[in-house]
Amino acid sequence: MKSTTKRTQKDYSLAFKLSVVEQVEKGEMTYKQAQDKYGIQG
């Protein structure tokens, strides 16, 4: 996982990012699904 942070128009809270990462790691959704669902990049 890259440690570089890309700033986008939206600046998500750390808790939000961690919850998304947790869902992906648990296999509840793929990374691509997470991107589509939340409109995130990178």
Secondary structure, 3 states (H helix, E strand, C coil): CCCCCCCCCCCCCHHHHHHHHHHHHCCCCCHHHHHHHHCCCC
